[in-house]
Amino acid sequence: MPTIDHIDAARVVIYLNDHRPAHVHVIKGDSKAVFILHCPKGPPELRESIGFSRAEIRHLLEESISRLALFCGEWERYHGPSRQNS
């Protein structure tokens, strides 16, 4: 599970044997969230979250929007081209 980025103290990871649609996992301690990316145009959306506050989720979502090209590029690097979901 490569770490592709950090958002503050949280790691943004992509699992190598993961499934479509394109998405990232955000992990900070015992807190976890999954954002579906909707590559290539977005916007990302929260699929699930455990342990993050609403304010933290808002911040992670804002950061995911600003880093969408990076996240989609990394997904494609590990899993091949994404199908546009939106």
For each residue, the residues with C-beta under 8 A, 3 or more apart:
1: 13 14 15 16 25
2: 13 14 16 74 78
3: 6 11 12 13
4: 12 13 14 24 70 71 74
5: 11 12 67 70 71 74
6: 3 9 10 11 12
7: 10 12 26 59 60 63 64 67
8: 28 59
9: 6 28
10: 6 7 26 27 28 31 60
11: 3 5 6 26 27 28
12: 3 4 5 6 7 24 25 26 67 71
13: 1 2 3 4 24 25 26 27
14: 1 2 4 18 24 25 74 75 78 79
15: 1 18 25
16: 1 2 78
17:
18: 14 15 23 79
19:
20: 79 82 83
21: 36 37 38 82 83 85
22: 36 37 38 39 71 72 75 76 79 82 85
23: 18 34 35 36 37 47 75
24: 4 12 13 14 34 35 37 64 71 75
25: 1 12 13 14 15 32 33 34
26: 7 10 11 12 13 32 33 34 35 52 60 64
27: 10 11 13 31 32
28: 8 9 10 11 31 52
29: 51
30: 50 51
31: 10 27 28 49 50 51 52 56
32: 25 26 27 48 49 50 51 52
33: 25 26 46 48 49 50 52 57 60
34: 23 24 25 26 46 47 48 49
35: 23 24 26 44 45 46 47 60 61 64
36: 21 22 23 44 45 47 85
37: 21 22 23 24 42 44 64 68 71 72 75 82
38: 21 22 41 42 43 44 45 84 85 86
39: 22 42 68 71 72 75 76 82 84 85
40: 68 69 72 82 84
41: 38 84 86
42: 37 38 39 65 68 86
43: 38 65 68 86
44: 35 36 37 38 61 64 65 68 71
45: 35 36 38 61
46: 33 34 35 49 57 61
47: 23 34 35 36
48: 32 33 34
49: 31 32 33 34 46 52 57
50: 30 31 32 33
51: 29 30 31 32
52: 26 28 31 32 33 49 56 57 60
53: 56 57
54: 57 58
55: 58 59
56: 31 52 53 59 60
57: 33 46 49 52 53 54 60 61
58: 54 55 61 62
59: 7 8 55 56 62 63
60: 7 10 26 33 35 52 56 57 63 64
61: 35 44 45 46 57 58 64 65
62: 58 59 65 66
63: 7 59 60 66 67
64: 7 24 26 35 37 44 60 61 67 68 71
65: 42 43 44 61 62 68
66: 62 63
67: 5 7 12 63 64 70 71
68: 37 39 40 42 43 44 64 65 71 72
69: 40 72 73
70: 4 5 67 73 74
71: 4 5 12 22 24 37 39 44 64 67 68 74 75
72: 22 37 39 40 68 69 75 76 82
73: 69 70 76 77
74: 2 4 5 14 70 71 77 78
75: 14 22 23 24 37 39 71 72 78 79 82
76: 22 39 72 73 79 80 81 82
77: 73 74
78: 2 14 16 74 75
79: 14 18 20 22 75 76 82
80: 76
81: 76
82: 20 21 22 37 39 40 72 75 76 79 85
83: 20 21
84: 38 39 40 41
85: 21 22 36 38 39 82
86: 38 41 42 43
